[in-house]
Amino acid sequence: MIILLLAGGILGRSAPPADRDLPGPEGKVRVLLSVDGSGHLCHAVRHGERARLEPAPAGPVVEGVDLGAGVELGAPAVREVSETFVRRGPKRTGVNRCRVYEVPVRAAGGVSWTFEVRVFDDGAAFRYRVPGAGPRRVGGESTAWQLPPGCTLWFQTNTVNYEGVYQSCPAEQVPREQEVRKARRPVHLGPPVTVAYPDGGYGLITEAGLFGYSGLTLRPAGGARFQAAFEDDPGGWTVEGTVQSPWRVILLSGDLNGLVTSDVIPALADPPDPALFPEGPEAPWIRPGKAPCTWMVFGNDGARWDRQRWFVDTAAAMGCEYLLVDAGWRTERWGWMKEGGDVWARAAELCRYAAERGVGIVLWHAFPEGRNDGPGLTTIEAREEFFRRCREAGVRGVKIDFFDSESRAVVEACEDLLRRAARHRLMVNFHGTHKPTGEDRTWPNEITREGIREQEYVLWGSLPLAHYGALPFTRMAAGHADFLPGFVQGRHLKNTTGVFQMASVVVFSSPFLCWPDHPQAYLDGPWLPFVRTVPTVWDETRVLPGSAIGEMVVMARRRDRAWYVAALNCRAEPRAVELDLSWIDREGMEWTVWRDAPGAPGAVRVESGLGAPEGGRVSAELKAGGGLLVRAAPPVRYSGWKP
């Protein structure tokens, strides 16, 4: 529902030309626009009585001109939006409730453009729209973010593929340079960046709706100011017709639960095209699920043709809907073309075999040329050929890898891949790629993406415990992530325990969830009932008391009547935890509790039975890097395929 309002009525007064006070639906969040002493447009944000962003410049740079300079602001047109939409992942339904302001701006030289602002009760966003025809050069933006004193930031600095380790420091002390391959280079923060305010509140700065534009990074400018930068298009990029930026977003909350459960980012994304997605994200060919991955643990040898039927059989026995056939399958070395075999005939044979066992095949492919895994997908012709072949063979989805950029050209390529894949009814998992910005609402066939330092790194090292503790409130608050949770073999647990790993399956949930360990280890171990039945999409998510960014994660997720509660100790020393779960419906529920057991890191103690623990309270002594997992659900009986 969209309601048109008069600007004067909504503001309650006539704002002076250089001052615009733009409140949200309930006035909890306000965006303040002003023109500074030099004539430059500035933006600021308040949450209640507290400053969350101090005044800082805003404006696009088009044809070498900063359109935020020398401006005059007109009276905004105002409307309200109130709607619900289908979400997939942390909750079933999202709410888009905001006030929209379209502020006319006249820049020096007579150029007129629109500064569009959307203010929610838990955040705010703005974007630039510069009308015009023909090609024009976008040189970047004068946009900056000025944080108030005393803030702490959680951030990572890998803007190639967003696989950096999250770290924290006072905002004023974020370094402006870092050493990369023995050279000093400017630091760029890859959003989302999470802000911990000194009064206990939180913010998250990122972008939404990244289409037809270069990806945003944040360059420290000193004194808790961060400048918009476009690292992969330093010379700018050309836009045909109207220049429209993505949304510059800040989420705001008094607690961590508000960051994780916010609907602002998907609400800012456009709904799916009904011509391509007449059933929206609930199209029957877009089916969330779990899969073993042929590359994890095995490397490219996992793609050997003579192993694929075994992989399918174990996927079915694990209760997985899919098998991800990863890198290596398309080359002579791994046997798909042995004895004159045709690689696509083999793919069709595998799809038929898998379908008989209720398993769908997802195929990996590199995006760039020259990776010795078949041709890349840099041309429209190659994309159409690959997707057509997949559809004809019966493939259900594709994993496309090694973008390693968020230049405007790569961003457009990703959207084109999603569009063409949708025409062939294929799901997409992007790897080696940038941050999510709400793409999965516009393109619901994007079933997950990487853009995160995930547990692939455990194969040759380990992840810092604080990284695990930061991710739910930083990167994963912006969108889904293929984190590869759930190692079970002792040699892969590193600084974690087996219970921590399985609890992380709930915390780092993804609509397409890939199991990282050897499939036989799941079939032979104590976790098989959990592996077979844990959901990958949820009706509700809550961050529970006791959570502290970088230190402790306590999260509950619900699917139908079943609740899964996970706790991760992300500190290097043991700690006790007690959860009050008395709010969970107890009638007819079977409770299962998994705790760390003494001895080896993989040791687990399991308690299960009808009826809740006394008083609905569950306590445990968590090891360093340990975990706790609770399931309260109607009795579960697995009835899937068995070999």
Stockholm file with secondary structure:
# STOCKHOLM 1.0

chainA/1-643         MIILLLAGGILGRSAPPADRDLPGPEGKVRVLLSVDGSGHLCHAVRHGERARLEPAPAGPVVEGVDLGAGVELGAPAVREVSETFVRRGPKRTGVNRCRVYEVPVRAAGGVSWTFEVRVFDDGAAFRYRVPGAGPRRVGGESTAWQLPPGCTLWFQTNTVNYEGVYQSCPAEQVPREQEVRKARRPVHLGPPVTVAYPDGGYGLITEAGLFGYSGLTLRPAGGARFQAAFEDDPGGWTVEGTVQSPWRVILLSGDLNGLVTSDVIPALADPPDPALFPEGPEAPWIRPGKAPCTWMVFGNDGARWDRQRWFVDTAAAMGCEYLLVDAGWRTERWGWMKEGGDVWARAAELCRYAAERGVGIVLWHAFPEGRNDGPGLTTIEAREEFFRRCREAGVRGVKIDFFDSESRAVVEACEDLLRRAARHRLMVNFHGTHKPTGEDRTWPNEITREGIREQEYVLWGSLPLAHYGALPFTRMAAGHADFLPGFVQGRHLKNTTGVFQMASVVVFSSPFLCWPDHPQAYLDGPWLPFVRTVPTVWDETRVLPGSAIGEMVVMARRRDRAWYVAALNCRAEPRAVELDLSWIDREGMEWTVWRDAPGAPGAVRVESGLGAPEGGRVSAELKAGGGLLVRAAPPVRYSGWKP
#=GR chainA/1-643 SS CEEEECHHHHHSSCCCTTEEEEECTTSSEEEEEEECTTSCEEEEEEETTEEEEEEEECCEEETTEETTSSCEECCCEEEEEEEEEECCSSCSEEEEEEEEEEEEEECTTSCEEEEEEEEETTEEEEEEEECCCSEEEEEEECCEEECCTTCEEEECCCCSSSCCCCEEEEGGGCCSEEEETTEEEECCBCSCEEEECTTSCEEEEEEECCCSSCCCEEEEEETTEEEEECTTCTTCEEEESSEECCEEEEEEESSHHHHHHCCHHHHHSCCCCTTTCTTGGGCTTCCCEEEEBSSTTTGGGGGCGGGHHHHHHHHHHTTCSEEEECTTTTSGGGTTTGGGCCHHHHHHHHHHHHHTTTCEEEEEEESSSCSSSSCCSCSHHHHHHHHHHHHHHTCCEEEEECCCCCCHHHHHHHHHHHHHHHHTTCEEEECSCCCCCSHHHHSTTEEEECCSCCGGGGGTSCCCHHHHHHGGGTGGGSSCCCCCCCCCSHHHHTTSCHHHHHHHHHHTCCSEEEECSCHHHHHHSTTHHHHHHCCSSCSEEEECTTCBTTTEEEEEEEETTEEEEEEEECSSSCEEEEEECTTSCCTTCEEEEEEECSSSTTCEEEEEEESCCGGGEEEEEECTTCEEEEEEESCCCCCCCCC
#=GC SS_cons         CEEEECHHHHHSSCCCTTEEEEECTTSSEEEEEEECTTSCEEEEEEETTEEEEEEEECCEEETTEETTSSCEECCCEEEEEEEEEECCSSCSEEEEEEEEEEEEEECTTSCEEEEEEEEETTEEEEEEEECCCSEEEEEEECCEEECCTTCEEEECCCCSSSCCCCEEEEGGGCCSEEEETTEEEECCBCSCEEEECTTSCEEEEEEECCCSSCCCEEEEEETTEEEEECTTCTTCEEEESSEECCEEEEEEESSHHHHHHCCHHHHHSCCCCTTTCTTGGGCTTCCCEEEEBSSTTTGGGGGCGGGHHHHHHHHHHTTCSEEEECTTTTSGGGTTTGGGCCHHHHHHHHHHHHHTTTCEEEEEEESSSCSSSSCCSCSHHHHHHHHHHHHHHTCCEEEEECCCCCCHHHHHHHHHHHHHHHHTTCEEEECSCCCCCSHHHHSTTEEEECCSCCGGGGGTSCCCHHHHHHGGGTGGGSSCCCCCCCCCSHHHHTTSCHHHHHHHHHHTCCSEEEECSCHHHHHHSTTHHHHHHCCSSCSEEEECTTCBTTTEEEEEEEETTEEEEEEEECSSSCEEEEEECTTSCCTTCEEEEEEECSSSTTCEEEEEEESCCGGGEEEEEECTTCEEEEEEESCCCCCCCCC
//
